[in-house]
Amino acid sequence: MDLDLKGRVALVSGSTAGIGLAIVEALARDGAEVIVNGRTQARVDAAVAEVRRKLPDARLRGVAADLGTAEGVKQIVALVPHVDILVNNLGIFEPKMFEEIPDEDWLRLFDVNVMSGVRLSRHYLKGMKQKDWGRIVFISSESALQIPVEMIHYGVTKTAQIALARGIAEGLQGTNITVNSILPGPTRSEGVEVFLADLARQRGVDVDTVEREFFKNARPSSLIQRFARTEEVGDLVAFVCSPRASGINGSALRVDGGVVRAIP
């Protein structure tokens, strides 16, 4: 399916690895010009090179900026003043029980996971309104609906992203700008790969065994009983960012492998 993204400019925050990089690849494959973002130039350059190895004709730009800070957002919007597509993918997490989470950690996760999207959306929405076309996507998580007891602060920021996306969409009624959130489930990202490999070594078993036991014990409600591939998330995001998804607006779309036991 041709997603008709040629001529569109997209920014994916926090996109040097994992789901973010898969989103970059999916958008670039369908012809969009994509801005790759990370905190260091070395990581950005490596990510751009990786995508170009797979897609030699990809139209890519790399911008190093810490978008978890107001200063970093100012830096990137000065370099990239207008985009047609904004994917707010930047996010951090940390396992920590509620009683052990100080104010500083709450504020840090909220600043990175929520305020980065607030600041970027606030800026780029102006140009989208002038063109009367645009796509804003927040990469939330199934943790927004099933708050993980071991990192409540992370879950709360993911819930906030869903509310933020819906609120922005409500204010754009009757326009050709859509705002949605995507809720991945357990996904085989770079960090998960390292975690699985380390755990497998410690226990003297293979990675497949660790994965099976994880879903049996920690995520028994998963219908696919495996980690999602980052490309599976990236492909959904690319579709939602395309003109073909013009009827999807203000929605929270799950690509969680059926982990969340809820209808819809």
LINWO-V263480 format. One record per residue. RES is the residue in one small letter. SS is DSSP state (H for helix, E for strand, C for the rest). PHI is phi in radians with two decimals (NA if undefined). PSI is psi in whole degrees, 0 to 359 (none if undefined). Layout:
res ss phi psi
RES SS PHI PSI
RES SS PHI PSI
This chain:
res ss phi psi
m C NA 126
d C -1.39 119
l C -1.50 0
d C 1.00 50
l C -1.79 0
k C -1.07 135
g C 1.53 353
r C -1.58 143
v E -1.90 128
a E -2.17 142
l E -2.05 127
v E -2.03 112
s C -1.32 146
g C 0.98 56
s C -2.09 30
t C -1.56 354
a C -2.80 171
g H 1.04 221
i H -1.07 319
g H -1.02 315
l H -1.18 323
a H -1.12 324
i H -1.16 316
v H -0.96 311
e H -1.09 318
a H -1.13 317
l H -1.17 318
a H -1.16 323
r H -1.06 328
d C -1.67 15
g C 1.75 357
a C -1.27 151
e E -1.51 124
v E -2.08 132
i E -1.63 119
v E -1.60 134
n E -2.26 140
g E -2.74 177
r C -1.40 334
t C -2.13 149
q H -1.12 325
a H -1.09 315
r H -1.14 319
v H -1.11 313
d H -1.07 319
a H -1.12 320
a H -1.16 316
v H -1.06 317
a H -1.10 321
e H -1.11 316
v H -1.17 321
r H -1.18 332
r H -1.12 323
k H -1.48 325
l C -2.25 82
p C -1.00 333
d C -1.65 8
a C -1.07 140
r E -1.70 104
l E -2.26 147
r E -2.30 145
g E -2.00 131
v E -2.30 119
a E -1.56 120
a C -2.88 142
d C -1.50 97
l C -1.39 1
g C -1.40 1
t C -2.18 153
a H -1.08 324
e H -1.15 319
g H -1.11 322
v H -1.14 317
k H -1.02 321
q H -1.12 315
i H -1.29 324
v H -1.24 336
a H -1.22 324
l H -1.46 327
v C -2.26 84
p C -1.26 335
h C -2.37 138
v C -2.42 155
d C -1.58 332
i E -2.29 128
l E -2.14 122
v E -1.97 110
n E -1.49 87
n C -1.75 339
l C -0.95 131
g C -2.92 151
i C -2.31 160
f C -2.57 164
e C -2.76 128
p C -1.23 123
k C -2.87 131
m C -1.21 151
f H -0.90 314
e H -1.13 342
e H -1.74 3
i C -1.63 110
p C -1.37 168
d H -0.95 320
e H -1.04 322
d H -1.23 319
w H -1.00 312
l H -1.17 322
r H -1.13 313
l H -1.15 322
f H -1.17 321
d H -1.12 316
v H -1.33 309
n H -1.36 328
v H -1.91 307
m H -1.18 332
s H -1.04 315
g H -1.21 324
v H -1.05 310
r H -1.16 315
l H -1.16 315
s H -1.11 319
r H -1.03 319
h H -1.28 307
y H -1.29 341
l H -1.12 330
k H -1.05 313
g H -1.20 324
m H -1.10 321
k H -1.13 322
q H -1.11 322
k H -1.49 345
d C 0.95 43
w C -2.81 138
g E 3.08 164
r E -2.38 127
i E -2.15 129
v E -2.26 132
f E -1.84 127
i E -1.54 99
s C -1.59 224
s C -2.98 157
e H -1.09 341
s H -1.16 345
a H -1.22 333
l C -1.79 327
q C -2.04 83
i C -1.05 122
p C -1.29 124
v H -1.10 336
e H -1.48 354
m H -2.75 69
i H -1.04 322
h H -1.08 324
y H -1.13 312
g H -1.02 320
v H -1.10 320
t H -1.16 327
k H -1.25 324
t H -1.13 320
a H -1.06 324
q H -1.11 321
i H -1.10 315
a H -1.10 320
l H -1.11 313
a H -1.04 315
r H -1.14 319
g H -1.10 316
i H -1.11 317
a H -1.04 319
e H -1.02 324
g C -1.37 358
l C -2.01 21
q C -0.95 132
g C 1.49 1
t C -1.73 177
n C -1.75 28
i E -1.91 129
t E -2.02 148
v E -2.35 122
n E -2.43 164
s E -2.10 147
i E -2.02 134
l E -2.02 89
p E -1.20 153
g C -1.69 202
p C -1.00 122
t E -2.22 142
r C -1.41 72
s C -1.51 182
e H -1.02 314
g H -1.12 321
v H -1.17 321
e H -1.02 315
v H -1.13 316
f H -1.03 313
l H -1.12 317
a H -1.13 318
d H -1.11 316
l H -1.15 321
a H -1.11 318
r H -1.11 315
q H -1.06 324
r H -1.66 351
g C 1.24 32
v C -2.22 175
d C -1.55 167
v H -1.11 323
d H -1.06 323
t H -1.14 317
v H -1.07 317
e H -1.11 316
r H -1.07 318
e H -1.22 327
f H -1.05 314
f H -1.32 333
k H -1.22 320
n H -1.75 321
a C -1.73 329
r C -2.34 59
p C -1.13 340
s C -1.40 352
s C -1.04 132
l C -1.49 333
i C -1.58 344
q C 0.92 42
r C -2.82 165
f C -1.26 138
a E -1.17 151
r C -1.46 146
t H -1.03 329
e H -1.14 329
e H -1.15 324
v H -1.28 315
g H -1.03 320
d H -1.16 321
l H -1.13 317
v H -1.08 316
a H -1.05 318
f H -1.10 314
v H -1.09 331
c C -1.42 354
s C -1.61 161
p H -1.04 335
r H -1.20 343
a H -1.78 28
s C -1.10 339
g C -1.53 357
i C -1.74 112
n C -2.65 137
g C 1.21 21
s C -1.81 155
a E -1.99 105
l E -1.75 127
r E -1.64 135
v E -2.26 62
d C -1.93 7
g C 1.19 18
g C 1.44 16
v C -1.09 319
v C -1.37 122
r C -1.57 82
a C -2.66 147
i C -2.22 120
p C -1.35 none
